[in-house]
């Protein structure tokens, strides 16, 4: 008997609902703004959401890592 027939746990349902919500959000951004700009707006929304959660938790190291990674991306794509 496979695991596919068992009901999902509460944690699995929550994770699935979260994934579905994010996919819907991305689709909505893309439909409204086009593929490139929609994907960019979706990424900004994710960064804002995760940054806000880190701030509420007081996760200064997480915020610093996020800022460092964003700066690295900026430098990578703006250097010639």
Secondary structure, 3 states (H helix, E strand, C coil): CCHHHCCCCHHHHHHHHHHHHHHHHHHHHHHHHCHHHHHHHHHHHHHHHHHHHHHHHCCHHHHHHHHHHHHHHHHHHHCC
